């Protein structure tokens, strides 16, 4: 049977839609892969992003890669430098202070929502996560500690039932991973699991004030590990170079 022009056009449009859908899927995989690598410290602040390597690995064009990188740039995890390429972002001191302040305020509101909306069973599941953290703290590697520590706060936010706030917190936590990589004075062998467990206990006891106080203490402990000076950021960047070339 002879194919009509309309049928041919419909087929071509269908193929184009499929290709576009596939590209969207791959773009999202690229984005999540790089975001995870940044959050876990595998890609350090200042690291150059190699577009050709990403394109070859995922089997897509550089146009698709640039689309994924553009999303990460809008999330402030990457930054494009004129005539030099795209790099993992290096947050400045004022940006770091603003991120810490935003997180403190947001975590307070999230605790209020969790107190109102989370069930006892959900809090029990969250408590089980803190027990897993403690096991990882004693027997796991640094990567596992970092992943679980950030996961606690995101899961806590999800129990508040506000998707916008959960997204906001997730992005702040991701950006703060860059702050810690740049400005942390000394890596602490402490994932904060005991703090997390105490916060959950206060929530189960319906003591919002105590939960917020414990959260403040927990976040203050994290902030206390950084020294927000230009020299500290430069030192970490230089040390990273020495590690790569020595």
Backbone bond lengths (Angstrom), bond angles and torsions (degrees), N, CA, C in turn:
res aa  C-N    CA-C-N  psi(-1)  N-CA   C-N-CA  omega(-1)  CA-C   N-CA-C  phi
1 X - - - 1.452 - - 1.526 109.57 -
2 X 1.307 116.16 136.57 1.458 120.93 -178.93 1.525 109.77 -73.33
3 X 1.306 114.88 131.92 1.456 120.29 179.58 1.523 109.69 -79.85
4 X 1.319 116.50 130.15 1.464 120.54 178.77 1.514 109.79 -78.26
5 X 1.341 115.50 161.80 1.462 120.82 178.72 1.528 110.48 -62.30
6 X 1.347 115.81 -37.83 1.461 119.88 -179.28 1.525 110.47 -63.94
7 X 1.361 116.48 -41.60 1.455 120.01 179.44 1.533 110.99 -64.41
8 X 1.344 114.71 -40.95 1.463 119.20 179.14 1.515 111.68 -63.66
9 X 1.337 116.11 -40.62 1.462 120.56 179.10 1.515 111.00 -65.56
10 X 1.347 116.33 -41.77 1.460 121.03 179.92 1.525 110.46 -62.64
11 X 1.340 116.38 -41.04 1.464 119.94 179.46 1.523 110.70 -64.56
12 X 1.335 115.29 -44.00 1.466 119.48 179.91 1.518 111.16 -62.77
13 X 1.346 115.61 -41.05 1.462 119.15 178.22 1.523 111.41 -64.03
14 X 1.348 115.44 -38.82 1.461 119.69 178.82 1.515 111.88 -64.14
15 X 1.339 116.08 -40.82 1.460 120.23 178.11 1.522 111.06 -65.09
16 X 1.330 115.65 -39.42 1.462 120.22 179.38 1.520 110.80 -65.09
17 X 1.357 115.42 -41.72 1.467 119.61 178.66 1.526 111.00 -62.99
18 X 1.344 116.21 -40.46 1.468 120.82 179.78 1.525 110.41 -64.50
19 X 1.352 115.60 -44.54 1.464 119.92 179.98 1.517 110.95 -62.47
20 X 1.348 115.53 -41.41 1.458 119.59 179.69 1.525 110.92 -65.13
21 X 1.340 116.54 -40.08 1.466 121.05 178.23 1.521 110.62 -63.40
22 X 1.345 116.48 -42.87 1.464 120.86 178.99 1.519 110.88 -62.97
23 X 1.331 116.52 -41.73 1.457 120.57 178.24 1.524 111.35 -62.70
24 X 1.327 116.17 -38.75 1.466 120.14 177.58 1.520 110.93 -62.94
25 X 1.344 116.27 -41.27 1.457 120.94 178.88 1.525 111.12 -62.73
26 X 1.341 115.80 -45.53 1.462 120.07 -179.03 1.518 110.26 -67.21
27 X 1.326 116.52 -39.43 1.469 120.42 178.42 1.522 110.72 -59.03
28 X 1.333 116.35 -40.65 1.461 120.20 178.75 1.527 110.42 -68.13
29 X 1.327 117.82 -37.54 1.463 120.77 177.27 1.526 110.80 -64.37
30 X 1.321 116.79 -39.79 1.465 120.70 177.43 1.523 109.89 -62.95
31 X 1.318 115.51 -45.03 1.468 120.35 -178.27 1.525 110.86 -61.90
32 X 1.331 116.89 -49.00 1.465 119.80 -177.41 1.529 111.72 -67.77
33 X 1.337 116.94 -34.80 1.462 120.63 178.17 1.523 110.97 -63.04
34 X 1.336 116.34 -48.98 1.462 120.33 -179.25 1.526 111.34 -67.65
35 X 1.340 116.68 -40.19 1.474 119.99 178.99 1.517 111.08 -61.21
36 X 1.343 116.51 -41.46 1.462 120.40 179.09 1.527 110.78 -66.26
37 X 1.324 116.62 -41.36 1.469 120.78 179.98 1.523 111.12 -64.03
38 X 1.333 116.43 -37.04 1.463 120.69 177.79 1.528 110.11 -70.06
39 X 1.335 116.28 -46.90 1.453 120.86 -177.94 1.518 113.12 -61.96
40 X 1.334 116.15 -32.97 1.468 120.54 -178.16 1.523 112.73 -90.23
41 X 1.350 115.97 -0.53 1.459 119.48 176.24 1.510 115.45 85.12
42 X 1.330 118.13 6.18 1.464 120.32 178.15 1.526 111.03 -71.74
43 X 1.320 116.58 -35.61 1.465 121.98 173.40 1.517 107.79 -104.87
44 X 1.316 116.66 112.48 1.454 122.23 -175.00 1.538 111.13 -84.31
45 X 1.337 116.97 158.02 1.466 120.28 173.81 1.525 110.49 -54.82
46 X 1.338 116.01 135.24 1.455 120.75 179.85 1.512 114.37 91.17
47 X 1.343 118.03 -7.37 1.463 120.93 179.29 1.527 110.25 -69.90
48 X 1.322 116.69 132.97 1.464 119.77 178.69 1.522 110.21 -77.48
49 X 1.332 115.54 136.51 1.464 121.97 178.50 1.519 108.71 -90.23
50 X 1.325 117.08 122.31 1.459 122.63 -176.58 1.530 109.77 -93.34
51 X 1.320 115.99 99.44 1.463 121.22 -175.54 1.529 111.81 -61.27
52 X 1.346 116.96 -41.67 1.462 120.17 -178.59 1.526 111.26 -62.01
53 X 1.334 116.29 -40.96 1.466 120.18 -179.43 1.526 110.61 -64.84
54 X 1.333 116.41 -40.69 1.469 120.12 178.63 1.520 110.38 -65.29
55 X 1.347 116.43 -43.77 1.465 120.96 -179.74 1.530 111.00 -60.96
56 X 1.334 116.43 -42.96 1.475 120.28 179.79 1.525 110.60 -66.41
57 X 1.332 116.63 -42.24 1.470 120.32 -176.70 1.524 111.71 -64.17
58 X 1.336 116.20 -42.16 1.466 120.00 -176.13 1.529 112.61 -94.42
59 X 1.321 117.28 -5.26 1.457 120.70 177.49 1.510 114.30 67.78
60 X 1.327 116.56 40.64 1.466 121.22 -179.73 1.528 109.35 -131.84
61 X 1.314 114.69 173.16 1.461 119.77 178.87 1.526 110.67 -78.99
62 X 1.329 115.92 163.47 1.465 120.14 177.34 1.523 110.72 -66.48
63 X 1.329 117.00 -23.33 1.466 119.95 176.98 1.526 110.60 -63.36
64 X 1.336 116.20 -43.10 1.466 120.59 177.64 1.523 109.75 -64.82
65 X 1.325 116.94 -42.34 1.470 121.35 179.19 1.522 110.17 -60.40
66 X 1.322 116.77 -45.00 1.469 120.07 -178.31 1.526 111.10 -64.03
67 X 1.333 116.81 -32.01 1.464 119.20 176.53 1.517 111.16 -63.21
68 X 1.339 116.71 -43.01 1.466 120.75 178.21 1.524 110.91 -66.39
69 X 1.333 116.36 -41.65 1.464 119.97 179.67 1.524 111.14 -64.64
70 X 1.339 116.01 -33.51 1.460 119.79 178.94 1.518 112.58 -62.36
71 X 1.341 116.52 -37.25 1.465 120.38 177.54 1.530 110.00 -65.47
72 X 1.324 116.78 -42.46 1.465 120.75 179.69 1.533 111.45 -68.43
73 X 1.321 116.55 -30.17 1.471 119.78 174.34 1.528 110.20 -66.54
74 X 1.330 116.72 -42.21 1.469 120.19 179.68 1.520 111.12 -66.19
75 X 1.341 117.18 -25.46 1.468 122.06 176.69 1.531 111.61 -87.26
76 X 1.334 116.52 1.20 1.473 123.32 177.25 1.522 113.32 67.03
77 X 1.329 116.88 24.09 1.457 120.37 174.37 1.530 110.86 -92.14
78 X 1.315 116.54 -24.53 1.458 122.67 175.94 1.524 109.35 -124.79
79 X 1.326 115.71 158.12 1.463 120.37 175.00 1.521 109.08 -140.91
80 X 1.332 115.03 136.22 1.462 120.60 178.89 1.524 109.12 -94.52
81 X 1.332 115.24 128.60 1.460 121.16 179.06 1.523 108.81 -109.20
82 X 1.320 115.95 128.56 1.459 122.12 -173.80 1.525 111.17 -55.52
83 X 1.347 113.72 128.24 1.467 122.75 177.62 1.529 113.71 64.01
84 X 1.326 117.42 11.36 1.459 119.97 -179.20 1.522 113.25 -123.60
85 X 1.336 117.34 -26.97 1.448 120.35 179.93 1.518 112.74 116.92
86 X 1.331 115.45 -163.08 1.468 122.01 -177.87 1.525 109.53 -109.93
87 X 1.332 115.42 137.62 1.461 121.59 -175.44 1.525 110.07 -132.22
88 X 1.327 116.08 155.86 1.461 120.29 170.69 1.526 107.43 -63.83
89 X 1.324 116.11 133.39 1.465 121.44 -172.54 1.527 112.22 -63.14
90 X 1.322 114.67 149.50 1.466 122.49 175.49 1.527 107.96 -121.16
91 X 1.338 118.06 91.78 1.467 120.80 -175.42 1.534 111.70 -60.23
92 X 1.336 115.59 138.64 1.450 120.38 175.58 1.518 111.02 -79.47
93 X 1.329 115.20 174.45 1.461 120.53 -176.15 1.528 111.61 -64.70
94 X 1.324 118.59 -45.42 1.464 120.72 -179.65 1.521 111.23 -64.96
95 X 1.316 116.41 -37.51 1.470 119.93 176.78 1.524 110.19 -63.95
96 X 1.327 116.85 -41.78 1.460 121.13 179.13 1.522 110.83 -61.42
97 X 1.330 117.31 -44.85 1.466 121.11 179.22 1.524 110.47 -62.15
98 X 1.337 116.95 -41.33 1.468 120.71 -179.90 1.523 111.02 -65.76
99 X 1.325 117.21 -37.19 1.460 120.89 178.77 1.522 111.31 -66.16
100 X 1.330 116.94 -43.95 1.464 120.26 178.03 1.534 110.60 -62.15
101 X 1.331 116.42 -44.07 1.467 120.19 -179.55 1.533 110.88 -63.38
102 X 1.330 116.42 -44.37 1.466 120.86 179.95 1.515 111.17 -61.93
103 X 1.332 116.03 -39.59 1.459 118.92 -179.22 1.527 111.11 -65.96
104 X 1.333 117.04 -42.45 1.465 119.48 179.86 1.523 111.22 -58.56
105 X 1.335 116.51 -46.39 1.465 121.10 -178.89 1.522 111.02 -64.84
106 X 1.315 115.94 -44.63 1.465 121.09 -176.63 1.528 111.64 -66.14
107 X 1.320 116.60 -41.85 1.466 120.01 -179.66 1.535 111.10 -63.15
108 X 1.334 117.91 -33.59 1.469 120.94 177.37 1.524 110.66 -62.64
109 X 1.328 115.95 -47.23 1.468 120.48 -179.05 1.523 110.27 -65.98
110 X 1.321 117.02 -40.16 1.470 120.85 178.92 1.522 110.70 -59.99
111 X 1.323 117.25 -41.39 1.463 120.09 178.43 1.526 111.26 -61.86
112 X 1.326 116.99 -37.93 1.472 120.30 176.87 1.527 110.16 -60.98
113 X 1.330 116.54 -44.86 1.463 120.55 -179.14 1.523 111.27 -65.87
114 X 1.324 116.15 -41.99 1.469 119.93 179.46 1.525 110.38 -62.34
115 X 1.321 116.10 -41.53 1.461 120.06 178.92 1.530 111.19 -59.22
116 X 1.329 116.78 -38.04 1.466 121.45 -177.92 1.524 112.99 -79.09
117 X 1.341 117.03 -33.25 1.455 119.31 -165.28 1.530 116.11 -114.69
118 X 1.319 118.48 -26.05 1.468 120.28 -174.85 1.528 110.83 -75.28
119 X 1.317 115.69 141.28 1.463 120.65 176.62 1.528 110.01 -84.45
120 X 1.320 115.87 164.29 1.467 120.24 178.73 1.526 110.13 -62.90
121 X 1.346 116.89 -35.32 1.459 121.05 179.31 1.525 110.93 -66.15
122 X 1.333 116.49 -40.71 1.463 120.22 178.60 1.530 111.44 -64.16
123 X 1.327 115.43 -40.32 1.461 119.21 177.36 1.532 111.00 -66.55
124 X 1.324 115.48 -33.14 1.465 119.30 176.06 1.519 111.53 -63.72
125 X 1.339 116.35 -40.24 1.467 120.90 177.91 1.521 110.57 -65.53
126 X 1.332 116.04 -37.48 1.459 120.26 178.02 1.531 110.34 -66.74
127 X 1.325 115.64 -38.03 1.464 120.18 177.89 1.526 110.12 -64.02
128 X 1.321 116.84 -36.85 1.471 120.67 178.00 1.529 110.37 -63.23
129 X 1.337 116.07 -34.04 1.464 119.96 177.52 1.528 110.48 -64.40
130 X 1.339 117.25 -37.93 1.468 119.79 179.05 1.537 110.83 -67.08
131 X 1.326 116.62 -32.86 1.468 119.59 176.98 1.532 110.19 -68.12
132 X 1.337 115.76 -37.17 1.470 119.88 175.71 1.524 109.91 -64.18
133 X 1.343 115.81 -39.21 1.463 120.28 176.79 1.525 111.06 -58.49
134 X 1.317 116.50 -44.28 1.460 120.24 -177.91 1.524 110.91 -63.73
135 X 1.324 116.99 -37.70 1.463 120.36 176.50 1.527 110.56 -63.86
136 X 1.326 115.81 -44.24 1.467 120.69 179.01 1.532 110.12 -63.96
137 X 1.336 115.87 -38.91 1.466 120.79 -179.83 1.523 111.23 -58.71
138 X 1.318 116.20 -38.12 1.464 120.25 -176.84 1.529 112.96 -86.65
139 X 1.337 116.64 -28.16 1.467 118.45 -171.52 1.534 114.04 -128.97
140 X 1.326 118.56 -8.05 1.457 119.89 -173.61 1.515 113.92 -96.27
141 X 1.347 115.18 178.57 1.458 120.78 177.96 1.530 110.36 -92.00
142 X 1.331 115.82 172.52 1.459 120.83 -175.84 1.526 111.93 -64.24
143 X 1.325 116.84 -36.20 1.461 120.51 -179.75 1.526 110.41 -61.68
144 X 1.325 116.47 -45.21 1.467 120.57 -179.31 1.516 111.13 -63.83
145 X 1.330 117.06 -38.82 1.461 120.94 178.29 1.522 110.75 -61.89
146 X 1.321 116.71 -45.94 1.457 121.25 -178.42 1.517 111.40 -62.71
147 X 1.330 116.49 -44.47 1.466 121.29 -178.32 1.528 110.91 -62.55
148 X 1.328 116.82 -48.47 1.466 120.49 -176.99 1.520 112.20 -68.26
149 X 1.329 117.70 -36.26 1.457 121.01 -179.40 1.524 110.75 -62.14
150 X 1.331 116.83 -44.62 1.461 120.14 177.77 1.517 111.97 -69.87
151 X 1.345 115.75 -33.77 1.469 120.13 -178.42 1.522 111.12 -62.85
152 X 1.328 117.65 -37.51 1.457 120.45 -178.99 1.526 110.75 -55.29
153 X 1.310 117.31 -48.20 1.464 120.89 -175.56 1.532 111.94 -67.90
154 X 1.325 116.58 -35.49 1.466 119.77 178.25 1.522 110.51 -69.45
155 X 1.340 117.34 -43.48 1.473 120.93 178.39 1.525 109.75 -63.98
156 X 1.326 117.29 -40.58 1.465 121.13 176.36 1.525 110.42 -58.14
157 X 1.336 116.70 -44.82 1.461 120.74 179.36 1.521 111.26 -63.04
158 X 1.328 117.27 -38.42 1.468 121.00 179.69 1.530 111.12 -61.82
159 X 1.339 116.69 -33.36 1.464 119.69 179.65 1.529 110.85 -68.08
160 X 1.325 117.59 -19.10 1.461 120.78 177.13 1.516 112.91 -73.93
161 X 1.337 116.73 -14.89 1.467 120.38 174.67 1.511 115.39 74.18
162 X 1.331 117.81 18.34 1.463 120.68 178.42 1.523 107.80 -119.87
163 X 1.344 115.82 102.87 1.462 121.07 -174.17 1.520 112.38 -63.41
164 X 1.331 117.17 -33.61 1.467 120.61 -179.51 1.527 110.33 -65.30
165 X 1.329 115.88 -46.10 1.468 119.30 179.01 1.525 111.67 -65.16
166 X 1.326 116.65 -36.92 1.457 120.28 177.90 1.524 110.34 -62.29
167 X 1.326 116.23 -43.67 1.468 120.30 178.17 1.517 111.01 -63.68
168 X 1.326 116.79 -42.84 1.464 121.05 179.11 1.526 110.88 -59.91
169 X 1.330 116.02 -46.59 1.458 119.53 -178.70 1.528 110.71 -64.93
170 X 1.320 117.08 -42.21 1.468 120.88 -179.90 1.527 110.90 -57.51
171 X 1.322 115.89 -42.01 1.468 119.60 -179.03 1.521 111.46 -71.71
172 X 1.320 117.04 -36.93 1.466 119.95 176.95 1.520 110.65 -65.03
173 X 1.334 116.81 -44.28 1.469 120.92 179.16 1.526 110.16 -60.73
174 X 1.334 116.89 -40.88 1.463 120.71 179.55 1.525 110.86 -63.25
175 X 1.321 116.56 -43.93 1.473 120.17 -179.89 1.531 111.12 -68.83
176 X 1.319 116.78 -33.21 1.463 119.31 178.48 1.530 111.86 -70.05
177 X 1.329 117.36 -23.01 1.461 119.00 175.27 1.525 109.96 -62.94
178 X 1.337 116.88 -32.62 1.463 121.38 176.39 1.521 110.74 -71.77
179 X 1.335 116.11 -38.60 1.466 120.71 177.23 1.520 109.92 -60.67
180 X 1.337 116.47 -45.84 1.463 120.37 -179.41 1.522 110.58 -63.93
181 X 1.323 117.04 -39.45 1.463 120.44 -179.68 1.525 111.58 -64.29
182 X 1.331 116.52 -32.59 1.465 120.90 -177.47 1.520 113.48 -86.01
183 X 1.331 116.56 -39.28 1.465 119.45 -165.73 1.529 115.05 -117.27
184 X 1.335 117.72 -4.51 1.461 118.30 -179.05 1.528 109.58 -65.95
185 X 1.329 115.94 128.78 1.467 120.36 -177.41 1.509 111.84 -69.97
186 X 1.309 116.12 -46.19 1.456 120.63 -177.37 1.515 108.54 -150.78
187 X 1.322 115.22 130.18 1.462 120.31 -178.64 1.515 110.07 -63.00
188 X 1.335 116.22 125.18 1.454 120.74 -178.95 1.527 110.61 -93.06
189 X 1.311 116.32 136.17 1.470 120.79 177.35 1.525 108.79 -86.12
190 X 1.338 115.10 60.42 1.462 120.11 -174.85 1.519 108.22 -155.38
191 X 1.309 117.29 114.71 1.461 120.93 -177.00 1.524 112.47 -90.89
192 X 1.356 117.42 -0.12 1.457 119.32 177.68 1.508 114.36 80.48
193 X 1.340 117.81 16.11 1.457 120.82 -177.02 1.523 111.80 -61.69
194 X 1.341 116.86 -37.18 1.464 118.98 -179.79 1.520 111.36 -66.47
195 X 1.336 116.62 -38.07 1.462 120.48 175.21 1.525 110.46 -61.87
196 X 1.320 115.65 -45.86 1.462 120.63 -179.20 1.532 111.22 -59.18
197 X 1.318 115.44 -44.60 1.468 119.82 -179.05 1.527 111.06 -62.56
198 X 1.334 116.81 -40.38 1.457 120.52 179.06 1.532 111.71 -65.62
199 X 1.312 116.40 -36.99 1.475 120.67 177.98 1.525 110.06 -63.80
200 X 1.334 116.45 -44.99 1.464 120.14 179.18 1.529 110.43 -63.01
201 X 1.316 117.34 -40.69 1.466 120.97 179.16 1.528 110.86 -60.18
202 X 1.338 116.38 -41.31 1.469 120.32 178.50 1.521 110.77 -65.72
203 X 1.314 117.89 -38.22 1.463 121.89 178.41 1.529 110.42 -65.72
204 X 1.327 116.62 -41.91 1.469 120.34 179.07 1.527 110.91 -65.11
205 X 1.342 115.88 -29.28 1.469 120.61 178.68 1.525 112.11 -85.95
206 X 1.341 116.80 2.10 1.469 122.76 179.96 1.534 112.09 61.58
207 X 1.329 115.89 35.14 1.465 121.08 179.20 1.529 108.27 -109.47
208 X 1.337 115.77 86.73 1.458 121.10 -176.08 1.522 111.54 -64.04
209 X 1.334 117.02 -43.54 1.455 120.75 -178.68 1.522 111.38 -58.23
210 X 1.324 116.64 -43.38 1.463 120.23 179.90 1.526 110.57 -67.41
211 X 1.325 116.56 -40.98 1.463 120.41 179.53 1.521 110.60 -60.60
212 X 1.328 117.16 -43.67 1.456 121.05 179.38 1.519 111.70 -67.39
213 X 1.320 116.70 -38.62 1.462 120.87 177.21 1.528 110.30 -62.71
214 X 1.323 116.43 -44.22 1.461 120.68 178.71 1.526 111.35 -64.29
215 X 1.342 116.54 -38.59 1.467 120.42 177.83 1.521 109.82 -64.22
216 X 1.326 117.56 -43.33 1.466 121.03 177.45 1.528 110.93 -57.72
217 X 1.331 115.39 -44.50 1.468 120.78 179.81 1.527 110.47 -62.91
218 X 1.324 115.68 -42.43 1.468 121.42 -179.78 1.530 110.78 -62.87
219 X 1.327 116.63 -47.55 1.462 120.20 -178.39 1.528 111.40 -69.28
220 X 1.336 116.57 -34.72 1.465 120.35 176.85 1.533 110.37 -63.44
221 X 1.324 115.99 -36.41 1.459 120.64 177.82 1.527 110.54 -63.20
222 X 1.337 115.99 -41.20 1.468 120.67 178.62 1.528 109.92 -65.67
223 X 1.340 116.34 -47.17 1.465 120.28 -179.42 1.523 111.62 -63.22
224 X 1.331 115.70 -31.56 1.458 119.66 -179.58 1.516 113.65 -67.88
225 X 1.300 117.03 -11.93 1.465 120.80 -179.17 1.526 112.73 -85.58
226 X 1.328 117.32 -8.60 1.462 119.69 -176.51 1.522 110.79 -108.94
227 X 1.311 114.94 152.23 1.458 121.38 173.01 1.523 106.78 -120.87
228 X 1.317 115.60 105.43 1.461 120.10 -173.63 1.521 110.85 -84.48
229 X 1.331 114.48 79.55 1.460 121.45 174.89 1.522 107.71 -132.66
230 X 1.328 116.40 151.05 1.460 120.32 179.26 1.528 110.55 -59.51
231 X 1.334 115.85 -38.91 1.450 119.71 -179.25 1.512 112.75 -61.11
232 X 1.340 116.08 -35.86 1.463 120.03 -179.95 1.516 110.79 -66.83
233 X 1.326 116.55 -42.82 1.461 119.72 177.99 1.520 111.44 -63.66
234 X 1.342 116.49 -42.95 1.465 120.58 178.51 1.523 111.11 -63.10
235 X 1.351 115.61 -38.72 1.460 120.06 -178.40 1.525 110.48 -63.34
236 X 1.344 116.66 -43.66 1.461 119.56 179.84 1.527 111.28 -63.79
237 X 1.332 116.49 -41.10 1.463 120.36 178.81 1.522 110.36 -61.80
238 X 1.340 116.60 -44.48 1.458 121.35 -179.46 1.526 111.01 -66.06
239 X 1.351 116.32 -40.69 1.457 119.79 178.85 1.525 110.98 -63.49
240 X 1.330 116.39 -36.84 1.466 120.05 178.15 1.526 110.65 -62.49
241 X 1.337 116.94 -39.11 1.457 121.07 177.97 1.526 110.23 -63.99
242 X 1.339 116.41 -44.83 1.458 119.72 179.15 1.522 111.72 -60.63
243 X 1.354 115.94 -40.44 1.462 119.83 179.79 1.518 110.91 -63.83
244 X 1.336 116.78 -37.89 1.455 120.79 -177.36 1.520 112.16 -71.63
245 X 1.351 117.17 -31.73 1.460 119.57 -172.48 1.522 114.29 -105.67
246 X 1.323 117.82 -6.89 1.463 119.20 -177.91 1.519 110.66 -94.53
